[in-house]
Amino acid sequence: MTTETTPQRSGLLLPHYRRDDASHPPLDSSGYRSSALRHPKRPLHLLPQYLTEVTGPLLGNDRVSETDHDLTVGHDGEPLGERIIVSGRVLDSDGKPVPNTLIELWQANSAGRYRHAGDRHPAPLDPNFTGVGRAMSDDQGEYRFVTIKPGAYPWRNHDNAWRPAHLHFSLFGQAFTQRLITQMYFPGDPLFHQDPIFNSVRDPQARERMISRFDLDSTVPEWALSYKFDIVLRGAAATPFEDEEEDDD
Amino acid sequence: MAESAELTTPSQTVGPFYALPDGLLWTDGPEVVAAGTPGALTVRGTVFDGNGDPVPDAVIEIWHADERGRFSHPADPRGESAAFEGFGRCGTDPEGGFWFRTVKPGPLPTPDGRTEAPHLNVTVLARGMLNRLVTRVYFPDEADANDADPVLSSVDLDRRGTLVARAEPDGVRFDIRLQGDAETVFFEL
């Protein structure tokens, strides 16, 4: 092992975030038509993980109020649909919890309609449902949302195309390298097989990691059913440089 | 060790509807620093697709150090900056435009003793994009630092210009081209 470029030379000892390319969809995914004009055609250029990459925005409690995790409150009445609790942990790929990180959620209402001028699906808007929530993971990485199960909705990607019911999740983690936007799906959805966004993830086991599991233990009797969804971000390897990582057993 | 590691949750598109009321966008999102901050500049740009058409439903996020090259973050081993959040978020308008008000960051040391020129890290999200794109903004008045930058100097000379913003009276312009002859250099992390 060479010691010509040691971290001590500049006094910087930085974490290194492990890649997991196999889990993620390709930017060019022919079944998903909107990707055709929106993916780079040149190869991506490798960006070293220097200070800008191993740090990241620590957006905190000033962005989240006490009821932001509950999408069913804040209006004059109750939203229509099936009330659900979605909870889980934010972890990294080393199995460590990611604490105190901002989680953003947005979704369609129970009729499959977004509160957005661009949504032309002629399903009703719900005056008591906006479809946006925020939460912070706690010091163990745990988070919890209360919301309404979203409906499926049609889109024009292919003949008789419908999106499976899903929640959008946005996470920052603790480093620029960990930023993740994903979607949570519901177990047993009959629309998985024809959805090019879900199926853009090539590895069937990776697709399973986007499907929540029904969670009877967290269900509140006579009030809400519950789903568990753990989210795994890239982990920081214990050693900062790849040539040192290879020395680990 | 690698066997015990968890596999990550896959990325999915941000979709077209992130701009729900009080949703993924924040009203102060493009304002990394307050109006009137000494040294404040505006970073403006347009996102173009493979037809050269503007992308009206993208989200651009920036992340960068403060003017001294410091991050308000525990992974910066040199000590935290005072109160600089360093994060901005802007949805594109119907013409594909975005903007940020911020300050030019300072240069940064690398672990192997080199120096990075002032830069902004950029995340591009949009409908049709199954994973985020990452690029960087470098500054046009930093020619020497840019030449010595370990990232920029590793990019083919004929494409390096896509990462350097153009000077404007109150800041810089940085257009993002997802495809085409002048396709922006995007990075894998």
Boltz contact constraints between the chains, C-beta under 6 A:
constraints:
  - contact:
      token1: [A, 5]
      token2: [B, 112]
      max_distance: 6.0
  - contact:
      token1: [A, 7]
      token2: [B, 111]
      max_distance: 6.0
  - contact:
      token1: [A, 9]
      token2: [B, 113]
      max_distance: 6.0
  - contact:
      token1: [A, 10]
      token2: [B, 109]
      max_distance: 6.0
  - contact:
      token1: [A, 10]
      token2: [B, 111]
      max_distance: 6.0
  - contact:
      token1: [A, 10]
      token2: [B, 113]
      max_distance: 6.0
  - contact:
      token1: [A, 12]
      token2: [B, 77]
      max_distance: 6.0
  - contact:
      token1: [A, 12]
      token2: [B, 111]
      max_distance: 6.0
  - contact:
      token1: [A, 13]
      token2: [B, 77]
      max_distance: 6.0
  - contact:
      token1: [A, 14]
      token2: [B, 111]
      max_distance: 6.0
  - contact:
      token1: [A, 20]
      token2: [B, 8]
      max_distance: 6.0
  - contact:
      token1: [A, 23]
      token2: [B, 7]
      max_distance: 6.0
  - contact:
      token1: [A, 23]
      token2: [B, 8]
      max_distance: 6.0
  - contact:
      token1: [A, 23]
      token2: [B, 10]
      max_distance: 6.0
  - contact:
      token1: [A, 24]
      token2: [B, 10]
      max_distance: 6.0
  - contact:
      token1: [A, 24]
      token2: [B, 11]
      max_distance: 6.0
  - contact:
      token1: [A, 24]
      token2: [B, 131]
      max_distance: 6.0
  - contact:
      token1: [A, 25]
      token2: [B, 130]
      max_distance: 6.0
  - contact:
      token1: [A, 27]
      token2: [B, 130]
      max_distance: 6.0
  - contact:
      token1: [A, 27]
      token2: [B, 131]
      max_distance: 6.0
  - contact:
      token1: [A, 29]
      token2: [B, 130]
      max_distance: 6.0
  - contact:
      token1: [A, 34]
      token2: [B, 127]
      max_distance: 6.0
  - contact:
      token1: [A, 34]
      token2: [B, 128]
      max_distance: 6.0
  - contact:
      token1: [A, 35]
      token2: [B, 128]
      max_distance: 6.0
  - contact:
      token1: [A, 37]
      token2: [B, 49]
      max_distance: 6.0
  - contact:
      token1: [A, 37]
      token2: [B, 50]
      max_distance: 6.0
  - contact:
      token1: [A, 37]
      token2: [B, 51]
      max_distance: 6.0
  - contact:
      token1: [A, 38]
      token2: [B, 49]
      max_distance: 6.0
  - contact:
      token1: [A, 38]
      token2: [B, 128]
      max_distance: 6.0
  - contact:
      token1: [A, 38]
      token2: [B, 129]
      max_distance: 6.0
  - contact:
      token1: [A, 38]
      token2: [B, 178]
      max_distance: 6.0
  - contact:
      token1: [A, 40]
      token2: [B, 183]
      max_distance: 6.0
  - contact:
      token1: [A, 40]
      token2: [B, 186]
      max_distance: 6.0
  - contact:
      token1: [A, 41]
      token2: [B, 179]
      max_distance: 6.0
  - contact:
      token1: [A, 42]
      token2: [B, 183]
      max_distance: 6.0
  - contact:
      token1: [A, 44]
      token2: [B, 186]
      max_distance: 6.0
  - contact:
      token1: [A, 44]
      token2: [B, 187]
      max_distance: 6.0
  - contact:
      token1: [A, 44]
      token2: [B, 188]
      max_distance: 6.0
  - contact:
      token1: [A, 45]
      token2: [B, 155]
      max_distance: 6.0
  - contact:
      token1: [A, 45]
      token2: [B, 185]
      max_distance: 6.0
  - contact:
      token1: [A, 45]
      token2: [B, 187]
      max_distance: 6.0
  - contact:
      token1: [A, 46]
      token2: [B, 188]
      max_distance: 6.0
  - contact:
      token1: [A, 47]
      token2: [B, 187]
      max_distance: 6.0
  - contact:
      token1: [A, 47]
      token2: [B, 189]
      max_distance: 6.0
  - contact:
      token1: [A, 50]
      token2: [B, 110]
      max_distance: 6.0
  - contact:
      token1: [A, 51]
      token2: [B, 108]
      max_distance: 6.0
  - contact:
      token1: [A, 52]
      token2: [B, 121]
      max_distance: 6.0
  - contact:
      token1: [A, 54]
      token2: [B, 75]
      max_distance: 6.0
  - contact:
      token1: [A, 55]
      token2: [B, 71]
      max_distance: 6.0
  - contact:
      token1: [A, 55]
      token2: [B, 73]
      max_distance: 6.0
  - contact:
      token1: [A, 55]
      token2: [B, 75]
      max_distance: 6.0
  - contact:
      token1: [A, 55]
      token2: [B, 76]
      max_distance: 6.0
  - contact:
      token1: [A, 57]
      token2: [B, 87]
      max_distance: 6.0
  - contact:
      token1: [A, 93]
      token2: [B, 5]
      max_distance: 6.0
  - contact:
      token1: [A, 93]
      token2: [B, 6]
      max_distance: 6.0
  - contact:
      token1: [A, 93]
      token2: [B, 8]
      max_distance: 6.0
  - contact:
      token1: [A, 95]
      token2: [B, 6]
      max_distance: 6.0
  - contact:
      token1: [A, 104]
      token2: [B, 24]
      max_distance: 6.0
  - contact:
      token1: [A, 106]
      token2: [B, 20]
      max_distance: 6.0
  - contact:
      token1: [A, 106]
      token2: [B, 23]
      max_distance: 6.0
  - contact:
      token1: [A, 114]
      token2: [B, 17]
      max_distance: 6.0
  - contact:
      token1: [A, 115]
      token2: [B, 20]
      max_distance: 6.0
  - contact:
      token1: [A, 116]
      token2: [B, 17]
      max_distance: 6.0
  - contact:
      token1: [A, 116]
      token2: [B, 20]
      max_distance: 6.0
  - contact:
      token1: [A, 118]
      token2: [B, 16]
      max_distance: 6.0
  - contact:
      token1: [A, 130]
      token2: [B, 21]
      max_distance: 6.0
  - contact:
      token1: [A, 131]
      token2: [B, 20]
      max_distance: 6.0
  - contact:
      token1: [A, 132]
      token2: [B, 20]
      max_distance: 6.0
  - contact:
      token1: [A, 132]
      token2: [B, 22]
      max_distance: 6.0
  - contact:
      token1: [A, 132]
      token2: [B, 23]
      max_distance: 6.0
  - contact:
      token1: [A, 176]
      token2: [B, 63]
      max_distance: 6.0
  - contact:
      token1: [A, 176]
      token2: [B, 121]
      max_distance: 6.0
  - contact:
      token1: [A, 177]
      token2: [B, 189]
      max_distance: 6.0
  - contact:
      token1: [A, 181]
      token2: [B, 14]
      max_distance: 6.0
  - contact:
      token1: [A, 182]
      token2: [B, 9]
      max_distance: 6.0
  - contact:
      token1: [A, 182]
      token2: [B, 11]
      max_distance: 6.0
  - contact:
      token1: [A, 182]
      token2: [B, 12]
      max_distance: 6.0
  - contact:
      token1: [A, 183]
      token2: [B, 12]
      max_distance: 6.0
  - contact:
      token1: [A, 200]
      token2: [B, 130]
      max_distance: 6.0
  - contact:
      token1: [A, 201]
      token2: [B, 10]
      max_distance: 6.0
  - contact:
      token1: [A, 206]
      token2: [B, 10]
      max_distance: 6.0
  - contact:
      token1: [A, 209]
      token2: [B, 9]
      max_distance: 6.0
  - contact:
      token1: [A, 210]
      token2: [B, 10]
      max_distance: 6.0
  - contact:
      token1: [A, 231]
      token2: [B, 9]
      max_distance: 6.0
  - contact:
      token1: [A, 232]
      token2: [B, 6]
      max_distance: 6.0
  - contact:
      token1: [A, 232]
      token2: [B, 8]
      max_distance: 6.0
  - contact:
      token1: [A, 232]
      token2: [B, 9]
      max_distance: 6.0
  - contact:
      token1: [A, 234]
      token2: [B, 8]
      max_distance: 6.0
  - contact:
      token1: [A, 248]
      token2: [B, 1]
      max_distance: 6.0
